């Protein structure tokens, strides 16, 4: 039932005049009528891949990408049951990738929305959204947020709807898509209007119209005019309810809706024209211009009947009855509404039934037919209770569905974080096992892991590799005279000096006690000896007195170059022998193995 105005929203359910699945029909699957009677007419699609022939052959299974394209095309053509079947078939394919599954869920979310299964629409949409957020696909995020916003809006969960329209707008602007921004603005206007803020809805609708005028998109232009006209109707009705003058809003709406009718005629799109005519009739009724309203209502009805737009035809009948009633012909209006109640197609349209029973109650009451009035009042009460029950039940299911999906995502994120923490703890333990706790230099275990790799690189790149064994001179005296605490500070200072003379590819190791090892990559023994001489000078000149009064320290070093074939233990033993040669030669000096 769209007596209150027909609004255009994202993702057209009718791509051509002959489509039978039009607008948002009453929810035959879950029994919930659409509260606003919106007719959705945009073909804002995000292609999956270039066009592929997706018709199944007798000997090969259709490609998944081709099936996804077909699901989207059928959405644009209004074939939502067929589109849902294709999307579900993709989800059943074991060879579908996570991205293809997300695109299938996105399509299924839209198809289920159009079929009135809002719970399934939200479920599939939220699952698809996780992938699009993870892959940073902002355009699809914006489109999907719009779909979710409408699903929540149709079940009066407007706070959730508002969250999604804001996210749609943010994503559209972030990806730079003005078309996506237009639809996000249009959807935002709808939600604010439903939340009792038609003034903000009007502002957003005007922004959408301004943006549509910059787009090379005739359908967006039609939608902007039609939606703004619908918003004007709601603003005017709100003003009338407060006893205010609504003529300005109605005249503005009249201009926009007449423009929408003209735009639909230019497009040659009869469904769009039928919708715009329905809005035109609503405004004319509010303006009390009943002759033209009746003329346009019959025109719209004939167009709807000729093209199979059953929902719009039923709406036009309701509008005609409202016009007849407004002109004071209560008996004729009563007969028309009774005929509508007897139409089997109206049985599942709870919004239409509510409107008819309320009008018949009021007309019978004003005519003094109190028994009939009471009968319609009781029917109205029962319908109101049924609608509240169905809406509350569906809202509960949708909120539980949303919470369960969010909980599953949080659980997955928590599991991921726990795995990361375990990995970090393992890495920390491994690092601690390979690190000297006092100097924070690598220890012997680290040397055992790194040295084979350094030997392999040196052999592969034909580069020289040198080892320098370094040991403090008379370190025992430092501990005996100054204590082990000062001795530890000396070792820490030495570690800092070793770091200053090593490059990223080099390795400085504490071998134990006061003995250290430098492994210098791409360095000949002569250059290694020079580096050690500089190190010895640094040690000699260091202000050891800052650690202990009167303290002075020196070190000795022994250098050996790897010969390219010997085992590492033999090579390090040569460096160690060179160190002892330096000690026997008087200490505070560098000895280079001659091999």
C-alpha positions in Angstrom: 0.0 0.0 0.0 1.6 3.2 -1.1 -1.2 5.7 -0.7 1.2 7.9 1.4 3.6 8.3 -1.5 6.0 6.3 -3.6 9.7 6.7 -3.0 12.5 5.5 -5.2 15.3 3.7 -3.4 18.6 1.9 -4.3 18.6 -1.1 -6.6 15.6 -1.2 -8.9 13.3 -4.1 -8.7 11.9 -3.2 -12.1 14.3 -2.8 -15.0 11.6 -2.9 -17.8 8.0 -2.2 -18.1 7.0 -5.8 -18.4 8.4 -7.0 -15.1 5.9 -8.6 -12.9 7.8 -8.4 -9.6 7.4 -4.7 -8.9 8.2 -2.5 -6.0 8.2 -3.9 -2.5 5.2 -6.3 -2.4 3.5 -7.4 0.8 5.7 -9.9 2.6 4.1 -13.1 1.5 6.9 -15.1 3.1 6.8 -13.7 6.6 3.4 -11.9 6.6 4.6 -8.4 7.2 3.3 -5.7 4.9 5.7 -2.9 3.9 5.0 0.0 6.2 5.8 2.7 3.7 4.9 1.0 0.4 8.1 2.0 -1.2 8.7 1.2 -4.9 12.4 0.8 -5.5 13.7 1.8 -8.9 17.4 2.3 -9.1 19.8 0.1 -11.1 22.9 1.1 -9.2 25.0 -2.0 -9.9 28.6 -2.8 -9.1 29.8 -5.3 -11.8 31.6 -8.4 -10.7 33.4 -9.1 -13.9 33.0 -8.3 -17.6 29.9 -9.9 -19.2 30.0 -13.6 -19.4 27.5 -16.0 -21.0 26.0 -17.6 -18.0 23.4 -19.8 -19.5 24.0 -23.4 -18.4 25.0 -25.8 -21.1 24.4 -29.5 -21.3 28.0 -30.5 -20.6 29.5 -27.8 -18.5 28.6 -26.1 -15.2 28.2 -22.3 -15.5 31.0 -20.2 -14.2 30.5 -18.7 -10.8 31.3 -15.2 -12.0 28.7 -15.6 -14.7 26.1 -16.7 -12.2 26.9 -13.7 -10.0 26.4 -11.4 -13.0 23.1 -13.1 -13.8 22.0 -12.7 -10.2 22.6 -8.9 -10.4 21.0 -8.6 -13.8 17.9 -10.3 -12.5 17.8 -8.0 -9.6 17.7 -5.0 -12.1 14.9 -6.8 -14.0 12.8 -7.4 -11.0 13.2 -11.2 -11.1 14.1 -11.5 -7.5 13.0 -15.1 -6.9 15.2 -16.2 -9.8 18.0 -14.0 -8.7 17.8 -15.4 -5.2 18.0 -19.0 -6.5 21.1 -18.2 -8.5 22.8 -16.5 -5.5 22.0 -19.5 -3.3 23.4 -21.8 -6.0 26.7 -19.9 -5.8 26.8 -20.3 -2.1 26.3 -24.0 -2.5 29.2 -24.3 -4.8 32.3 -25.8 -3.0 34.6 -24.1 -5.4 33.4 -20.6 -4.7 36.0 -18.3 -3.2 35.4 -16.1 -0.2 35.0 -13.1 -2.5 32.5 -14.9 -4.7 30.6 -16.0 -1.6 30.5 -12.4 -0.4 29.2 -11.1 -3.8 26.5 -13.9 -3.7 25.5 -12.8 -0.2 25.3 -9.2 -1.3 23.0 -10.1 -4.2 20.9 -12.4 -2.0 20.5 -9.7 0.6 19.0 -7.4 -2.0 16.7 -10.2 -3.5 15.5 -11.2 0.0 14.8 -7.5 0.7 12.6 -7.2 -2.4 10.8 -10.5 -1.5 10.0 -9.1 1.9 12.2 -11.5 3.8 14.0 -8.8 5.9 15.5 -11.2 8.4 17.3 -13.1 5.7 18.3 -9.9 3.9 20.0 -8.6 7.1 21.7 -11.9 7.8 23.2 -12.2 4.3 24.1 -8.5 4.2 26.0 -8.5 7.4 28.0 -11.6 6.4 28.9 -10.0 3.1 29.8 -6.8 4.8 32.6 -8.5 6.7 34.4 -9.4 3.5 33.9 -6.0 1.9 35.3 -4.3 5.0 38.2 -6.7 5.2 38.9 -6.1 1.5 38.4 -2.3 1.8 35.8 -2.3 -1.0 34.2 1.0 -0.2 31.8 1.1 -3.1 30.2 -2.2 -2.3 30.2 -1.3 1.4 28.1 1.8 0.5 25.7 -0.1 -1.7 25.3 -2.9 0.9 24.8 -0.4 3.8 21.9 1.1 1.8 20.3 -2.3 1.4 20.7 -3.0 5.1 19.3 0.4 5.9 16.1 -0.3 4.0 15.7 -3.7 5.5 15.9 -2.2 9.0 13.7 0.7 8.0 11.0 -1.6 6.7 10.7 -3.2 10.1 10.8 0.1 12.0 14.3 -0.5 13.4 15.2 3.0 12.4 18.2 3.5 14.8 19.9 0.6 13.0 18.8 2.0 9.7 20.3 5.3 10.5 23.6 3.7 11.5 23.8 2.1 8.1 22.8 5.2 6.0 25.6 7.1 7.8 28.1 4.4 7.0 26.8 4.3 3.4 27.4 8.0 3.1 30.9 7.9 4.6 31.9 5.0 2.4 30.5 6.6 -0.8 32.4 9.9 -0.1 35.6 8.0 0.8 35.6 6.1 -2.5 34.6 9.2 -4.5 31.5 7.7 -6.1 28.9 10.5 -6.5 26.3 8.0 -7.6 26.7 6.0 -4.4 26.6 9.3 -2.4 23.4 10.2 -4.1 21.7 7.0 -3.1 23.1 7.2 0.4 21.7 10.7 0.7 18.3 9.6 -0.6 18.2 6.7 1.9 19.3 9.0 4.7 16.4 11.3 3.9 14.0 8.4 4.1 15.3 7.2 7.5 15.2 10.7 9.0 11.7 11.2 7.8 10.7 7.8 9.4 12.3 8.9 12.6 10.0 11.9 12.9 12.4 14.5 11.4 10.9 15.4 8.0 12.7 18.8 8.1 16.0 17.0 8.0 14.6 14.6 5.5 13.8 17.6 3.3 17.3 19.0 3.6 18.8 15.6 2.6 16.4 15.2 -0.3 17.4 18.6 -1.6 21.1 17.7 -1.3 20.4 14.5 -3.2 18.6 16.5 -5.9 21.5 18.9 -6.2 23.9 16.0 -6.6 21.7 14.2 -9.1 21.8 17.3 -11.3 25.6 16.9 -11.6 25.3 13.2 -12.7 24.9 11.9 -16.2 22.2 9.6 -14.8 18.6 10.2 -15.9 17.2 7.6 -13.5 19.0 9.3 -10.5 17.4 12.5 -11.7 14.0 11.0 -11.7 14.5 9.4 -8.3 15.7 12.7 -6.8 12.6 14.6 -8.0 10.2 11.8 -7.1 11.7 11.3 -3.6 11.8 15.0 -2.8 8.1 15.2 -3.8 7.3 12.4 -1.5 9.2 14.1 1.3 7.2 17.3 0.7 4.0 15.3 1.1 5.1 14.0 4.5 6.3 17.5 5.6 2.9 19.0 4.6 1.0 16.3 6.4 3.0 17.0 9.5 2.4 20.7 9.3 -1.4 20.1 8.8 -1.4 17.9 11.9 0.0 20.8 13.9 -2.5 23.3 12.4 0.1 25.0 10.3 -0.1 26.2 6.7 1.2 23.4 4.4 0.7 25.2 1.1 4.4 26.0 0.5 5.5 22.4 1.0 2.7 21.1 -1.1 3.4 23.6 -4.0 7.1 22.7 -3.9 6.2 19.0 -3.9 3.8 19.5 -6.8 6.6 21.1 -8.9 9.0 18.2 -8.1 6.5 15.4 -8.8 5.3 17.0 -12.1 9.0 17.1 -13.0 9.3 13.4 -12.0 6.4 12.5 -14.3 8.0 14.4 -17.2 11.4 12.7 -16.5 9.7 9.2 -16.5 8.0 10.0 -19.8 11.4 11.0 -21.3 12.9 7.8 -20.1 10.0 5.9 -21.5 9.7 4.0 -18.2 6.0 3.3 -17.4 6.7 1.9 -13.9 8.5 5.1 -13.0 5.6 7.1 -14.5 3.1 5.1 -12.5 4.9 5.8 -9.3 5.2 9.5 -10.0 1.6 9.7 -10.9 0.7 8.1 -7.6 2.6 10.8 -5.7 1.0 13.5 -7.9 -2.4 12.2 -6.9 -1.4 12.3 -3.2 -0.4 15.9 -3.5 -3.5 16.9 -5.4 -5.6 15.3 -2.7 -3.8 17.3 -0.1 -4.3 20.5 -2.1 -8.0 19.6 -2.5 -7.8 19.7 -6.3 -10.0 16.7 -6.6 -11.0 16.8 -10.3 -7.4 16.6 -11.5 -6.5 14.2 -8.7 -9.3 11.8 -9.9 -8.2 12.2 -13.5 -4.6 11.4 -12.7 -5.6 8.5 -10.5 -7.5 6.8 -13.2 -4.7 7.5 -15.6 -2.2 5.9 -13.2 -4.5 2.9 -12.6 -4.9 2.2 -16.3 -1.2 2.3 -16.8 -0.6 0.0 -13.8 -3.3 -2.4 -15.1 -1.9 -2.4 -18.6 1.6 -3.3 -17.4 0.8 -5.7 -14.6 1.8 -3.4 -11.7 -0.7 -4.9 -9.3 0.6 -3.1 -6.2 0.3 0.2 -7.8 -3.1 -0.6 -9.2 -4.4 -1.4 -5.7 -2.9 1.8 -4.4 -4.6 3.8 -7.2 -8.0 2.2 -6.2 -7.4 3.4 -2.7 -6.6 6.9 -3.9 -9.7 7.0 -6.0 -11.8 6.0 -3.1 -10.2 8.6 -0.9 -11.0 11.3 -3.5 -14.6 10.2 -3.7 -14.8 10.3 0.1 -13.2 13.8 0.2 -15.9 15.0 -2.2 -18.6 13.9 0.1 -19.8 10.8 -1.8 -19.6 8.5 1.2 -21.8 5.7 -0.2 -19.8 5.5 -3.4 -16.5 5.6 -1.5 -17.9 2.9 0.9 -18.8 0.6 -2.0 -15.4 1.1 -3.6 -13.6 0.2 -0.4 -15.8 -2.8 0.3 -14.9 -4.0 -3.2 -11.3 -3.6 -2.4 -11.7 -5.6 0.9 -13.3 -8.4 -1.1 -10.4 -8.6 -3.5 -8.3 -11.7 -2.6 -5.1 -9.9 -3.5 -5.6 -7.6 -0.5 -5.7 -10.3 2.1 -1.9 -10.2 2.8 -1.5 -6.5 2.5 -2.0 -5.5 6.1 -1.3 -1.8 5.5 -4.0 -1.6 2.8 -6.5 -3.5 5.0 -5.7 -1.1 7.9 -6.2 1.9 5.7 -9.5 0.6 4.3 -11.0 -0.5 7.7 -10.1 2.8 9.3 -11.7 4.8 6.5 -14.8 2.6 6.5 -15.1 2.9 10.3 -14.9 6.7 10.0 -17.4 6.9 7.1 -20.0 4.5 8.7 -19.7 6.4 12.0 -20.3 9.7 10.4 -23.3 8.3 8.5 -24.8 6.9 11.7 -24.3 3.3 10.7 -22.8 2.3 14.1 -23.1 -1.4 13.8 -21.0 -1.4 10.6 -18.6 1.1 12.2 -18.1 -1.1 15.2 -17.4 -4.1 12.9 -14.7 -2.2 11.0 -13.3 -0.8 14.3 -12.9 -4.4 15.6 -11.3 -5.4 12.4 -9.0 -2.4 12.6 -8.1 -3.3 16.2 -7.3 -6.9 15.2 -5.2 -5.8 12.3 -3.2 -3.3 14.4 -2.5 -6.0 17.0 -1.4 -8.5 14.2 0.9 -5.9 12.6 2.4 -5.0 16.0 2.9 -8.7 16.8 4.5 -9.5 13.4 6.6 -6.4 13.5 7.8 -7.1 17.1 8.5 -10.7 16.3 10.5 -9.9 13.2 12.3 -7.1 14.9 13.3 -9.5 17.7 14.5 -12.1 15.1 16.5 -9.4 13.2 18.1 -8.0 16.3 19.0 -11.5 17.6 20.4 -12.3 14.1 22.5 -9.1 14.1 23.8 -9.8 17.7 24.7 -13.4 16.8 26.6 -12.3 13.7 28.4 -9.6 15.6 29.1 -12.1 18.4 30.5 -14.6 15.9 32.7 -11.8 14.5 33.9 -10.8 17.9 34.6 -14.4 18.8 36.6 -14.8 15.5 38.5 -11.6 16.2 39.2 -12.7 19.8 40.5 -16.0 18.6 42.7 -14.2 16.1 44.0 -11.9 18.8 44.6 -14.8 21.1 46.6 -16.6 18.4 48.6 -13.5 17.7 49.3 -13.1 21.4 50.4 -16.7 21.7 52.6 -16.2 18.7 54.1 -13.1 20.2 54.6 -14.8 23.5 56.4 -17.7 21.7 58.5 -15.1 19.8 59.3 -13.3 23.0 60.3 -16.6 24.7 62.4 -17.5 21.7 64.0 -14.1 21.6 64.7 -14.3 25.4 66.3 -17.7 24.9 68.6 -16.2 22.2 69.4 -13.0 24.1 71.9 -12.4 26.9 69.8 -11.0 29.8 72.5 -8.6 31.0 73.9 -7.0 27.9 70.8 -7.7 25.6 73.3 -9.0 23.0 72.7 -12.3 21.2 74.0 -15.3 23.0 75.6 -18.6 22.0 72.2 -20.0 21.0 71.6 -17.1 18.7 75.1 -17.7 17.2 74.3 -21.3 16.5 71.2 -20.2 14.6 72.7 -17.2 12.7 76.2 -18.3 11.9 75.3 -21.1 9.4 73.2 -18.6 7.5 76.0 -16.1 7.4 78.4 -18.7 6.2 76.0 -19.7 3.4 75.6 -16.1 2.3 79.3 -15.5 2.3 79.9 -18.6 0.2 77.0 -17.8 -2.2 78.1 -14.2 -2.7 81.9 -14.9 -2.6 82.4 -12.4 0.1 85.0 -12.5 3.0 83.8 -13.2 6.5 85.8 -12.4 9.6 85.4 -13.3 13.3 86.9 -11.2 16.1 87.1 -12.7 19.6 87.3 -9.9 22.2 88.0 -10.3 25.9 88.6 -7.8 28.7 92.1 -7.6 30.2 92.3 -8.5 33.9 88.5 -8.4 34.3 88.7 -10.4 37.5 90.4 -7.5 39.2 87.4 -5.3 38.3 85.0 -7.7 40.1 87.5 -8.1 43.0 88.1 -4.4 43.6 84.8 -2.8 42.5 82.3 -5.7 43.0 80.2 -7.6 40.5 77.7 -4.8 40.2 80.4 -2.5 38.6 81.6 -5.5 36.6 78.1 -5.8 35.1 78.0 -2.1 34.2 81.3 -2.5 32.5 79.9 -5.4 30.4 76.8 -3.4 29.5 79.0 -0.4 28.4 81.0 -2.8 26.3 77.9 -4.1 24.6 76.9 -0.6 23.7 80.3 0.0 22.1 80.0 -3.2 20.1 76.6 -2.2 18.7 78.1 1.1 17.6 80.8 -0.6 15.4 78.6 -3.3 13.9 76.4 -3.0 10.8 72.9 -4.5 10.3 74.4 -7.6 8.5 77.1 -8.1 11.3 76.6 -10.0 14.5 77.8 -9.1 18.0 77.6 -11.9 20.6 78.3 -12.3 24.2 80.0 -15.7 24.4 80.1 -15.8 28.2 81.8 -14.0 31.1 83.8 -11.1 29.7 84.3 -12.6 26.3 82.5 -11.3 23.1 82.5 -12.2 19.4 82.1 -10.0 16.4 81.2 -11.6 13.0 81.8 -9.1 10.3 80.3 -9.7 6.9 81.9 -8.7 3.6 85.1 -7.7 5.5 88.7 -8.9 4.9 90.9 -9.7 7.9 92.9 -6.4 7.3 89.7 -4.3 7.5 88.5 -6.4 10.5 91.8 -5.7 12.3 91.3 -2.0 11.6 87.8 -2.1 13.0 89.1 -3.8 16.1 91.8 -1.2 16.6 89.1 1.5 16.6 87.1 -0.5 19.1 90.1 -0.9 21.4 90.7 2.8 21.2 87.1 3.4 22.1 87.4 1.1 25.1 90.7 2.7 26.2 89.3 6.2 26.0 85.9 5.4 27.6 85.2 7.3 30.9 85.2 4.3 33.1 85.6 6.5 36.1 81.9 7.4 35.7 81.2 3.7 36.6 83.8 3.3 39.3 86.4 5.9 40.7 89.8 5.2 39.3 88.5 2.4 37.0 90.2 1.8 33.7 89.6 -1.0 31.2 91.2 -2.4 28.1 90.4 -5.4 25.8 92.3 -7.7 23.5 91.1 -9.0 20.2 91.9 -11.9 17.9 90.8 -11.9 14.2 90.5 -14.8 11.8 89.0 -14.9 8.3 86.9 -17.8 7.2 88.7 -19.8 4.4 85.4 -20.7 2.7 85.5 -24.5 3.4 86.4 -25.0 7.1 83.9 -25.8 9.7 82.8 -22.9 11.8 84.2 -24.5 15.0 87.6 -24.6 13.5 87.3 -21.0 12.2 86.3 -19.7 15.6 89.0 -21.7 17.3 91.6 -19.8 15.1 90.1 -16.5 16.2 90.3 -17.7 19.8 93.9 -18.6 19.3 94.6 -15.2 17.8 93.0 -13.6 21.0 95.4 -15.6 23.2 98.3 -14.4 21.0 97.2 -10.9 21.7 97.0 -11.6 25.5 100.5 -13.2 25.5 101.8 -10.2 23.4 101.0 -7.7 26.1 97.2 -7.2 26.0 95.3 -4.2 24.8 96.1 -5.1 21.2 94.7 -6.9 18.1 96.2 -10.1 16.8 95.3 -11.4 13.3 95.5 -15.0 12.4 97.9 -15.3 9.4 96.1 -18.2 7.8 
